[in-house]
Amino acid sequence: MNEARFEFQEGDLPGLKLVRRKLIEDARGFLVRVFCANAFSTIGFAPAISQINHTLTKRRGTLRGLHFQRPPHAEVKLVSCLKGSIFDVAVDLREGSPTFLRWQGVVLSEANQTGLLIPAGFAHGFQALEADCELLYLHSAPHHPEAEGGLHPLDPALAIAWPLEIADLSDRDRTHTMLVPEFKGLAL
């Protein structure tokens, strides 16, 4: 049986893709395919999955991010919300991109079975829209602490319209600096 398990939709920013998964249900429960190398290769995502992370965010309104990996460790991420709902944001940091520093936010949830495929050269963050949100991240590259980068999620230069009042923000995310005019982006 070779039925389509995904619907891919172009995001507002080049390279960003919404991934709608087909839920197969019956009286026993459901099955949903989160990733398939063959299907994702049709949209240009062919790297091996190098790392998979599962997170829990306990408090509604918590904001996590905006994080990225600097080259040569820049990574592609597939982000899915397994439980609850989040407002997921990707910011284009690619040097020379026509959409440099633009962002797109989408609701990812257990109910809508949608993921976000985030290309290398983007920062990523999210806000929990309810308590006890669980996310699954598939990464194309392993984490390299020396390549970590971050943007301040409340930077007025980005003007991200977070939907809720910020209930919690880590010290790490709170201390990311604001953008400066000298920042030209990530050279991939």
C-alpha positions as CSV (number, residue, x, y, z in Angstrom):
1,M,0.0,0.0,0.0
2,N,1.6,3.2,-1.1
3,E,-0.8,5.9,-0.2
4,A,0.3,9.5,0.5
5,R,0.9,10.0,4.2
6,F,2.0,13.7,3.9
7,E,0.9,16.9,2.3
8,F,3.7,19.4,1.9
9,Q,2.9,23.1,1.6
10,E,5.3,26.0,0.9
11,G,5.8,28.3,3.8
12,D,5.9,32.1,3.5
13,L,9.7,32.0,3.5
14,P,11.7,30.2,0.8
15,G,12.6,26.7,2.0
16,L,10.2,26.6,4.9
17,K,7.6,23.9,4.6
18,L,4.5,22.9,6.4
19,V,4.1,19.2,6.7
20,R,0.5,17.9,7.2
21,R,0.5,14.3,8.3
22,K,-2.4,11.8,7.5
23,L,-3.8,10.3,10.6
24,I,-5.1,6.7,10.1
25,E,-7.7,5.9,12.8
26,D,-9.9,3.1,13.8
27,A,-11.5,1.9,17.0
28,R,-8.1,0.8,18.5
29,G,-6.5,4.3,18.1
30,F,-4.4,5.8,15.4
31,L,-1.1,5.6,13.5
32,V,0.6,8.6,12.0
33,R,3.9,8.6,10.1
34,V,6.1,11.5,11.3
35,F,8.9,11.0,8.8
36,C,9.6,9.0,5.7
37,A,12.9,9.6,3.8
38,N,11.4,8.8,0.4
39,A,8.5,11.2,0.8
40,F,10.7,14.0,2.2
41,S,13.3,13.6,-0.6
42,T,10.6,14.7,-3.0
43,I,10.7,18.2,-1.4
44,G,14.5,18.3,-1.3
45,F,15.0,17.1,2.3
46,A,17.4,14.2,1.9
47,P,20.0,14.3,4.7
48,A,20.1,11.5,7.2
49,I,18.4,12.2,10.6
50,S,21.3,12.6,13.0
51,Q,19.5,13.4,16.2
52,I,16.0,13.1,17.6
53,N,14.9,15.1,20.6
54,H,11.6,14.9,22.6
55,T,10.7,17.9,24.9
56,L,8.1,18.8,27.4
57,T,7.0,22.3,28.2
58,K,4.9,22.4,31.3
59,R,3.6,25.9,31.6
60,R,1.2,27.7,29.2
61,G,2.8,30.9,27.8
62,T,6.4,29.6,28.1
63,L,8.6,30.8,25.3
64,R,11.6,28.8,24.1
65,G,14.1,30.1,21.6
66,L,15.1,31.6,19.2
67,H,17.9,29.1,18.6
68,F,20.2,28.1,15.7
69,Q,23.4,26.4,14.9
70,R,26.2,28.3,13.1
71,P,27.9,26.9,10.0
72,P,29.5,24.5,9.5
73,H,27.0,22.8,11.9
74,A,23.8,24.5,10.6
75,E,21.0,22.0,10.6
76,V,17.6,21.3,9.1
77,K,14.9,20.6,11.7
78,L,11.5,18.9,11.5
79,V,9.4,20.1,14.4
80,S,6.2,18.3,15.4
81,C,3.9,18.9,18.4
82,L,2.8,15.5,19.8
83,K,0.7,16.8,22.7
84,G,-1.0,20.2,23.2
85,S,-0.4,23.1,20.9
86,I,2.3,25.7,20.2
87,F,2.9,28.8,18.2
88,D,6.1,27.8,16.3
89,V,8.3,30.4,14.8
90,A,11.1,30.3,12.2
91,V,13.3,33.3,11.4
92,D,15.4,33.5,8.2
93,L,19.0,34.3,9.1
94,R,20.5,33.3,5.7
95,E,23.0,35.9,4.5
96,G,21.8,37.5,1.3
97,S,18.3,36.0,1.5
98,P,15.5,38.2,0.1
99,T,13.6,37.3,3.3
100,F,16.5,38.0,5.7
101,L,15.2,38.5,9.3
102,R,11.5,37.8,8.3
103,W,9.7,35.3,10.4
104,Q,6.7,33.0,10.0
105,G,4.7,31.6,12.9
106,V,2.3,28.6,12.6
107,V,0.2,26.7,15.1
108,L,1.4,23.1,15.5
109,S,-0.7,20.8,17.5
110,E,-1.7,17.3,18.4
111,A,-5.1,18.1,16.7
112,N,-3.8,19.5,13.4
113,Q,-1.0,16.9,12.9
114,T,1.1,19.5,11.2
115,G,4.9,19.8,11.4
116,L,7.3,22.5,10.3
117,L,10.4,21.7,8.2
118,I,12.9,24.4,9.0
119,P,15.9,24.8,6.6
120,A,19.5,25.4,7.7
121,G,20.1,29.0,8.3
122,F,16.9,29.7,10.3
123,A,16.4,30.4,14.0
124,H,13.6,28.5,15.7
125,G,11.5,29.1,18.8
126,F,8.0,28.5,20.1
127,Q,5.5,29.5,22.7
128,A,3.3,26.9,24.5
129,L,-0.4,27.7,23.9
130,E,-1.4,25.2,26.7
131,A,0.2,23.3,29.5
132,D,2.2,20.1,29.1
133,C,3.1,20.5,25.4
134,E,5.4,17.7,24.0
135,L,7.5,18.2,20.9
136,L,9.5,15.9,18.7
137,Y,12.5,17.4,16.8
138,L,14.3,15.6,14.0
139,H,17.7,17.1,13.3
140,S,19.9,16.7,10.3
141,A,23.1,17.3,12.3
142,P,24.2,16.6,15.9
143,H,24.2,19.3,18.4
144,H,27.5,21.3,18.7
145,P,27.5,23.5,21.8
146,E,30.3,25.6,20.3
147,A,28.1,26.4,17.3
148,E,25.0,27.5,19.4
149,G,23.5,30.8,18.6
150,G,20.4,32.6,19.6
151,L,18.3,35.7,19.0
152,H,16.4,37.5,21.7
153,P,12.8,36.4,21.3
154,L,11.5,39.9,22.2
155,D,13.8,41.8,19.9
156,P,11.9,44.8,18.5
157,A,13.8,44.4,15.2
158,L,12.0,41.1,14.7
159,A,8.7,42.2,16.2
160,I,7.4,38.6,16.6
161,A,3.7,38.6,17.5
162,W,3.8,36.0,20.3
163,P,0.1,35.2,21.0
164,L,0.2,35.0,24.8
165,E,1.8,36.9,27.6
166,I,5.3,35.4,28.3
167,A,4.9,33.2,31.4
168,D,8.4,31.8,31.5
169,L,11.7,32.5,29.6
170,S,15.0,30.8,30.5
171,D,18.0,32.8,31.6
172,R,19.8,31.7,28.5
173,D,17.1,33.0,26.2
174,R,16.6,36.2,28.2
175,T,20.3,37.0,27.8
176,H,20.5,36.7,24.1
177,T,21.5,40.1,22.7
178,M,19.4,42.2,20.4
179,L,20.2,42.3,16.8
180,V,22.8,44.9,15.7
181,P,23.1,46.5,12.3
182,E,26.4,44.8,11.7
183,F,24.7,41.3,11.7
184,K,24.6,40.2,8.1
185,G,23.4,36.7,8.6
186,L,24.7,33.2,8.4
187,A,26.8,32.3,5.4
188,L,25.9,28.8,4.4
